[in-house]
Amino acid sequence: MHATMLLTNARIYTQDAERPTARAVALAGNRILAVGDDLSHLAGPDTQTHDLGGRTLLPGFIDAHIHFVGWALQRRWVDLADVLSAAQALAVIARKAGQMAPGRWLRGGGWDANVWPEGLPTRQTLDQVAPLHPVALDSKDWHSLWVNSLALARAGITASTPDPADGMIERDPQTGEPTGILRENAVKLLDGVIEQPGLDESCAATLEGIHLAWANGLTGIHEANDTAEMLAFRTYQALLRRGELGLRVNQAIPRAQRQAAIDLGLQSGFGNDWLRLGSVKFFADGALGSQTAWMLEPYRGRPDWRGICTLDPEEFTEEALACSAAGLSVMIHAIGDRANRHVLDALRLVRAAEPEWQTGQAQPARPWPPLRHRIEHVQIIHPDDAPRLAQLGLIASMQPIHATSDMLNADRSWGEPRVQGAYAWRSLLASGVTLAFGSDAPIEAPDVLAGIHAAVTRRRADGAPGPAGWQPQERISVAEAVRAYTLGAAFASGEEASRGSITPGKLADLVVLDRDIFACPAEEILQTRVSATVLDGRVVYGEL
């Protein structure tokens, strides 16, 4: 068989243990035909041959935790990600309000009051700049919402509105009136009144996002959640029907739809090479930025505050057991050390109920391999609990850029010695845990190379906090970080047989870098550029 495409003179890091490095790869259509040092004998009269000039060739990157449709839509909203004060934020919002018809919802996100000198914003400040628009602005961590008085009125939220279960309406300590900040499940009080994007808008925004993803070397994503109406899933299906789905998608099932999935007999892994069903998504707690991550010990400076449990552990255990029995894996957001402990306790019971996990052999009624249950974020974990992930065969789905973005806040909120167990990639790997890395966009940019840099150096782009990095004992190697963005991510979705490494027979998803990140100084990883992205055997970005 002749190759349809032959890539030569490359530094290839395959992620395949049987052949870790090579100089050439041959493609046959959308599959990898051969890997070696000299594959010239596979060239035929119609073969496209490309000399990569010593550039680096890797498996296509997979973002194992991203809210891709939400990120794509939020790019069209007010962006407060780089705003350094409430005053600057209000100026941006005022400009946007001036461009909109009165009464329309003004959406935005990315604000981080932890870096604002004024501290937490209020509804009254929003009222001053956008009195004619209901305003809803997601925080950077997506666990708080900043709204104005008109938005509160439309949702019927007043001083007499009780806090919902596992949520909080921030209130003025003197009057009891809502301040305009909604935490965790209190955000859902706006469900049904806030203006939602339609399918056409979602498809258009997602197409724009796909082209940006290619520029970052992404060929696949794990959509980490969805709306109750399954907007993301419907968007991907629409694009797939049109032949425009330019990423391989592993789609999470929101908790609200878990019973519907069970009743339909759907199982994790159902789908094709472009769109598959993944795990059922749960939330155990909040986030560090909003100080709602559920902790074993109080937050520094707040002796009576340990965060928010957003899902009763017994309730999660029951629902996870039902999902597992139906062939659905679970993925659960757990950031605080107490949240992670309770999740591990629950998943221990789930694993014990899975016959193939106990015996190592598939049972006739349970033909699937052990379900790929995963914990999302694992941002801080007690040393006693870290080994339990490997013991239970769980995947740690983590986002390296969170460590460098959050390090100052982690020091303020958690402090020593707890932060020694924060973003503990080295410790988890040492205990035998499979890592799957992602970005959590729109909370952070879907920039894989920035994530690799953060994992390897634990330093920000400006070099902070210094040469050793933050909590340097948890740094990992370039090879380990790349694996987490390729084969580790493919394993997390049960696709390691078809993706994640440059291996004959696997899908031809590749990324070409302009330098060798395995050999260059670590600080140069941030200067590395994606030269080309190959998806399904076709060049979709750049040039070879």
C-alpha positions in Angstrom: 0.0 0.0 0.0 1.2 3.5 -0.9 0.9 6.3 1.6 -1.4 9.2 0.8 0.9 11.5 2.8 4.5 11.1 3.9 6.0 13.3 6.6 9.8 13.1 6.7 12.8 14.7 8.5 10.8 15.2 11.7 11.5 14.9 15.4 8.6 12.6 16.2 7.6 11.8 19.8 5.0 9.1 19.3 3.7 8.5 22.9 3.9 4.9 21.9 6.0 2.9 24.4 7.0 0.3 21.7 8.5 3.1 19.5 8.9 6.4 21.4 10.7 8.3 18.7 10.9 8.3 14.9 11.9 10.4 11.9 9.0 9.7 9.5 5.3 8.8 9.5 3.2 7.6 6.6 -0.6 8.2 6.4 -3.1 6.3 4.4 -6.3 8.4 4.2 -7.4 9.2 7.7 -5.2 6.5 9.4 -1.5 6.2 10.3 0.0 3.6 8.0 3.6 3.4 9.3 6.1 5.0 11.7 9.9 4.8 11.3 13.1 6.5 10.2 13.0 5.9 6.5 9.6 5.2 4.9 10.5 6.2 1.4 9.4 2.8 0.1 5.8 3.7 0.9 5.8 6.7 -1.5 3.8 6.3 -4.6 3.1 8.5 -7.6 0.2 10.3 -5.8 1.8 10.5 -2.3 2.1 14.0 -0.9 5.6 14.2 0.7 6.5 16.9 3.1 9.9 17.5 4.6 9.3 19.0 8.1 12.9 20.4 8.3 13.5 19.0 11.8 10.4 20.3 13.3 8.6 18.4 16.1 5.7 16.1 15.4 3.3 15.0 18.1 -0.1 13.3 18.4 -2.9 15.9 18.0 -3.7 17.5 21.4 -6.9 16.7 23.3 -8.3 19.1 25.8 -9.8 16.8 28.4 -11.9 19.4 30.2 -13.3 22.3 28.3 -16.7 24.1 28.0 -16.2 24.6 24.3 -19.6 25.9 23.2 -19.8 28.1 26.3 -16.3 29.4 25.6 -17.2 30.1 21.9 -20.3 32.0 22.9 -18.6 33.9 25.7 -16.1 35.2 23.2 -19.0 37.2 21.7 -20.0 38.6 25.2 -18.4 41.3 27.3 -14.9 40.0 28.2 -13.7 41.0 31.7 -10.8 38.5 31.9 -8.0 41.1 31.9 -9.8 43.8 33.8 -7.9 44.8 36.9 -10.5 46.9 38.8 -14.2 47.3 39.2 -14.0 50.7 37.7 -12.4 49.3 34.5 -15.1 46.6 34.4 -17.9 49.2 34.7 -16.4 51.3 31.8 -16.4 48.2 29.6 -20.0 47.4 30.5 -21.1 50.9 30.0 -19.7 50.9 26.4 -21.5 47.6 25.6 -24.8 48.8 27.1 -24.6 51.9 24.9 -24.6 49.7 21.8 -27.6 47.6 22.8 -31.3 48.1 22.6 -32.9 48.7 26.0 -34.3 45.5 27.7 -31.9 43.1 26.1 -29.8 40.9 28.4 -26.2 42.0 28.7 -24.0 38.9 29.2 -20.4 38.7 30.0 -17.8 37.0 32.1 -14.2 36.6 33.3 -14.3 39.0 36.3 -12.1 38.2 39.3 -12.7 40.3 42.3 -9.7 38.7 44.0 -7.4 41.1 42.0 -9.7 44.2 42.3 -8.7 46.8 44.9 -12.4 47.6 45.4 -13.2 44.0 46.4 -16.6 42.4 45.6 -18.8 44.4 43.2 -22.4 45.2 43.8 -25.7 45.5 41.8 -25.8 49.2 42.5 -22.6 49.8 40.6 -24.0 47.9 37.6 -27.3 49.9 37.9 -25.3 53.1 37.4 -23.9 52.0 34.0 -26.6 49.7 32.7 -30.0 50.8 34.2 -32.0 49.7 31.1 -30.6 46.2 30.7 -30.7 43.1 32.9 -27.0 42.2 33.4 -25.5 38.8 34.2 -21.8 38.4 34.4 -20.1 35.1 35.2 -17.1 35.2 37.4 -13.7 33.8 36.2 -14.3 30.5 37.9 -18.0 30.2 36.7 -19.1 29.7 40.3 -20.5 33.2 41.0 -22.7 35.6 39.0 -22.7 39.4 39.3 -26.1 40.8 38.4 -27.9 44.2 38.6 -31.2 45.1 40.1 -33.2 44.6 36.9 -31.8 41.0 36.6 -32.8 40.3 40.2 -36.2 41.7 39.6 -36.8 39.6 36.6 -35.8 36.5 38.6 -38.0 37.6 41.5 -35.0 37.6 43.9 -35.6 39.8 47.0 -34.5 40.1 50.6 -37.1 37.5 51.5 -35.9 34.9 48.9 -34.3 32.0 50.8 -30.9 30.6 49.8 -31.4 27.6 47.6 -30.0 24.3 48.6 -26.2 24.3 48.1 -26.2 28.0 47.0 -25.9 31.4 48.5 -27.4 34.9 47.8 -24.9 37.4 49.1 -26.7 40.0 51.2 -26.1 43.4 52.7 -25.4 42.7 56.5 -27.5 45.8 57.5 -30.6 45.5 55.2 -30.6 41.8 54.1 -31.0 43.0 50.5 -29.2 41.0 47.8 -25.9 42.6 46.9 -25.9 41.3 43.3 -23.6 38.3 43.9 -25.0 34.8 43.5 -22.9 31.8 44.5 -23.1 28.2 43.3 -26.7 26.9 42.9 -28.1 30.4 43.6 -27.1 31.1 40.0 -29.9 28.7 38.9 -32.5 31.2 40.2 -32.0 33.0 36.9 -32.8 29.8 34.9 -35.9 30.4 32.8 -35.6 34.2 32.7 -32.1 34.8 31.3 -31.9 35.1 27.5 -30.4 31.9 26.0 -28.6 31.6 22.7 -30.3 29.7 19.9 -28.9 26.8 17.9 -27.9 29.0 14.9 -25.9 31.4 17.1 -24.3 28.5 19.0 -23.3 26.8 15.7 -21.8 30.0 14.3 -19.8 30.7 17.4 -18.6 27.1 17.7 -17.3 27.2 14.1 -15.3 30.2 14.9 -13.9 28.5 18.0 -13.0 25.4 16.0 -10.6 27.3 13.8 -9.0 28.9 16.9 -8.7 25.4 18.4 -6.8 24.2 15.4 -4.3 27.0 15.8 -3.6 25.6 19.3 -3.0 22.1 17.9 -6.3 20.7 19.2 -7.8 17.9 17.3 -10.2 16.7 20.1 -12.0 17.9 23.2 -14.0 16.6 26.1 -17.0 18.8 26.5 -17.2 19.0 30.3 -20.9 19.7 30.8 -24.0 20.9 29.1 -27.1 22.9 29.7 -30.3 21.0 30.7 -31.5 21.5 27.1 -28.2 20.0 25.8 -27.3 23.0 23.7 -23.7 21.9 23.2 -24.7 18.3 22.2 -27.3 19.7 19.8 -24.7 22.1 18.4 -22.2 19.3 17.7 -24.9 17.1 16.1 -25.9 19.9 13.8 -22.3 20.6 12.8 -21.7 16.8 12.3 -24.8 16.6 10.0 -23.4 19.5 8.0 -19.9 18.0 7.7 -18.5 20.9 9.7 -17.6 19.3 13.0 -13.9 19.9 12.9 -13.0 18.4 16.3 -13.5 15.0 17.8 -15.9 15.5 20.8 -16.4 13.4 23.9 -19.7 14.8 25.2 -20.5 14.9 29.0 -24.1 14.2 30.1 -25.4 16.8 32.6 -26.7 15.4 35.9 -30.2 16.8 35.0 -30.3 14.3 32.0 -28.8 11.3 33.7 -32.1 9.5 34.2 -33.2 10.2 30.6 -29.9 8.6 29.4 -30.4 5.6 31.7 -34.0 5.2 30.5 -32.9 5.3 26.8 -30.2 2.7 27.5 -27.4 5.0 26.5 -23.9 4.0 27.6 -20.6 5.9 27.8 -18.7 5.5 24.5 -21.8 5.4 22.3 -21.1 7.3 19.0 -18.4 7.4 16.4 -14.9 8.8 15.9 -16.3 12.4 15.8 -19.0 12.5 18.5 -19.3 10.2 21.5 -21.1 10.2 24.8 -18.8 10.4 27.8 -19.5 10.6 31.5 -22.4 11.9 33.6 -21.2 15.2 35.1 -21.7 16.0 38.8 -20.5 18.8 41.1 -19.3 18.1 44.6 -18.3 21.7 45.6 -17.5 25.2 44.4 -14.3 26.9 43.5 -11.2 28.5 45.0 -11.8 31.9 43.5 -15.3 32.2 45.1 -14.0 30.5 48.3 -16.7 27.9 47.9 -14.4 24.8 47.4 -15.3 22.4 50.2 -12.4 22.1 52.7 -11.5 19.9 55.6 -10.2 22.9 57.5 -11.4 26.5 57.4 -10.2 29.1 54.9 -7.4 31.4 56.2 -9.0 34.4 57.9 -12.4 32.9 57.9 -12.4 30.5 60.9 -16.1 29.5 60.4 -16.0 29.0 56.7 -15.1 25.8 54.9 -16.8 26.3 51.5 -20.0 24.8 50.1 -21.0 21.2 49.5 -23.1 21.3 46.3 -24.1 17.7 46.3 -25.0 15.5 49.3 -22.4 12.6 49.4 -25.0 10.0 50.0 -27.1 11.3 47.1 -24.1 11.3 44.8 -23.3 7.7 45.9 -26.8 6.5 45.0 -26.8 8.3 41.6 -23.3 7.1 40.7 -24.2 3.5 41.5 -27.2 3.9 39.2 -25.1 5.3 36.4 -22.5 2.6 36.7 -25.1 -0.1 36.7 -26.4 1.3 33.4 -22.9 1.5 31.8 -22.4 5.2 32.3 -19.2 6.5 33.8 -19.2 9.5 36.1 -17.1 12.6 36.2 -17.3 14.8 39.2 -16.1 18.3 39.9 -14.2 18.3 43.2 -11.7 21.0 44.1 -11.5 21.1 47.9 -9.8 18.4 49.9 -13.0 17.5 51.7 -14.9 17.3 48.5 -12.3 15.0 47.0 -12.4 12.8 50.1 -16.1 12.3 50.0 -16.0 11.6 46.2 -13.4 8.9 46.8 -15.5 7.4 49.5 -18.5 7.2 47.1 -16.5 5.9 44.2 -15.0 3.2 46.4 -18.6 1.8 46.8 -19.2 2.2 43.1 -16.1 0.2 42.2 -17.0 -2.5 44.7 -20.4 -2.9 42.9 -18.8 -3.4 39.5 -18.2 -7.1 39.0 -15.4 -6.7 36.4 -13.5 -4.4 38.8 -13.6 -7.1 41.5 -12.7 -10.1 39.3 -10.7 -8.5 36.5 -13.0 -10.3 34.0 -16.0 -9.0 32.2 -19.3 -10.6 33.2 -21.8 -11.7 30.5 -24.3 -9.0 31.6 -21.6 -6.3 31.9 -19.5 -6.6 28.6 -17.8 -3.2 28.9 -14.3 -2.8 30.5 -14.0 -0.9 33.8 -15.8 2.4 33.4 -13.5 5.4 33.2 -14.7 7.3 36.2 -12.9 10.6 36.7 -12.5 13.4 39.2 -12.4 16.8 37.6 -9.8 19.4 38.9 -8.5 17.6 42.1 -7.1 21.0 42.9 -6.2 20.2 46.5 -6.1 16.7 48.0 -5.0 15.5 51.5 -1.9 13.3 51.3 -3.8 10.4 52.7 -6.2 10.5 49.8 -3.9 11.0 46.8 -3.0 7.2 46.5 -6.7 6.3 46.6 -7.3 7.5 43.0 -4.9 4.9 41.7 -6.2 2.2 44.0 -9.7 2.8 42.5 -8.6 3.2 38.9 -9.8 6.8 38.7 -8.6 9.4 36.3 -7.4 12.8 37.6 -8.7 15.3 35.0 -6.7 18.4 35.8 -5.8 21.8 34.3 -2.1 22.8 34.7 -2.8 26.5 34.0 -5.0 26.7 37.1 -1.9 26.2 39.3 -0.1 29.3 38.1 -3.2 31.3 37.7 -4.4 30.5 41.2 -1.2 30.2 43.2 -1.4 33.6 45.0 -5.1 33.0 45.8 -4.3 29.5 47.0 -1.6 30.8 49.3 -4.0 33.4 50.7 -7.0 31.1 51.1 -5.4 27.8 52.0 -1.8 28.6 53.1 0.9 26.3 54.2 1.1 23.4 54.7 -2.1 22.6 52.9 -0.9 24.1 49.5 1.8 21.4 49.4 -1.1 19.1 48.3 -2.4 21.6 45.7 -2.3 20.7 42.0 -0.2 17.6 43.0 0.7 16.2 39.5 4.0 14.6 40.6 2.4 12.9 43.7 -0.5 11.6 41.7 1.7 10.2 38.9 4.0 8.6 41.5 1.0 6.8 43.0 0.1 5.4 39.5 -2.8 7.8 38.6 -3.5 8.5 34.9 -3.5 12.3 34.3 -5.7 13.9 31.6 -5.0 17.6 31.1 -7.3 20.3 29.8 -7.9 24.1 30.0 -11.3 24.5 31.6 -12.0 27.3 29.0 -13.5 29.8 29.2 -12.0 30.0 32.7 -8.6 29.9 31.0 -7.6 30.0 27.4 -7.5 26.7 25.5 -3.7 27.0 25.1 -2.1 23.6 25.3 1.5 24.9 25.2 0.8 27.3 28.0 -0.5 24.4 30.0 2.6 22.3 29.3 4.7 25.2 30.4 2.8 25.6 33.6 3.0 21.8 34.3 6.8 21.7 33.7 7.8 25.0 35.5 4.9 25.9 37.8 5.7 29.5 36.8 3.7 32.3 35.2 4.7 33.8 31.8 6.5 36.6 33.6 8.6 34.1 35.6 6.8 34.5 38.9 7.3 33.3 41.6 10.9 32.5 40.6 13.2 30.0 39.0 12.0 27.0 41.1 8.3 27.7 40.6 5.4 27.4 43.0 5.4 24.2 45.1 8.2 22.9 42.8 8.0 19.4 44.2 5.0 18.8 42.0 6.6 19.8 38.7 6.5 17.1 36.0 8.5 16.5 32.8 7.6 17.7 29.3 7.0 14.0 28.3 4.6 13.5 31.2 2.7 16.7 30.4 2.4 15.9 26.7 1.2 12.4 27.5 -1.6 13.9 29.7 -2.7 16.1 26.7 -2.6 13.1 24.3 -2.7 9.5 25.4 -3.9 10.3 28.9 -6.8 12.3 27.6 -7.7 9.5 25.0 -7.6 6.9 27.8 -10.0 9.1 29.9 -12.6 8.7 27.2 -11.9 5.1 26.4 -10.3 5.9 23.0 -6.7 5.0 23.6 -7.0 2.3 20.9 -7.7 4.8 18.2 -6.2 8.1 19.4 -3.5 9.7 21.6 -0.3 8.3 20.0 1.3 8.1 16.6 0.8 4.4 16.1 0.0 2.4 12.9 -3.7 1.9 12.6 -4.7 4.9 14.7 -6.5 8.1 13.4 -4.2 10.5 11.6 -4.5 13.4 14.1 -1.1 15.2 14.4 0.4 18.6 15.4 3.6 20.1 14.1 5.6 22.5 16.4 8.2 24.9 15.3 10.7 23.7 18.0 11.5 20.7 20.1 9.9 21.3 23.4 11.5 18.2 24.8 15.0 19.6 24.3 14.6 23.4 24.5 14.9 25.4 27.7 11.6 25.2 29.6 11.0 29.0 29.3 11.0 28.7 25.5 7.9 26.5 25.6 5.8 29.6 25.7 7.4 30.9 22.6 6.7 27.7 20.7 4.2 28.0 17.9 1.9 25.4 16.2 3.2 25.2 12.6 0.4 22.9 11.4 -2.5 20.7 12.6 -3.5 17.6 10.8 -7.0 16.2 11.5 -8.3 13.0 10.0 -5.4 13.0 7.6 -6.0 16.5 6.3 -4.1 19.7 7.0 -6.7 22.0 8.7 -4.3 24.7 10.0 -0.9 26.1 8.9 1.5 24.5 6.5 3.6 21.3 6.5 
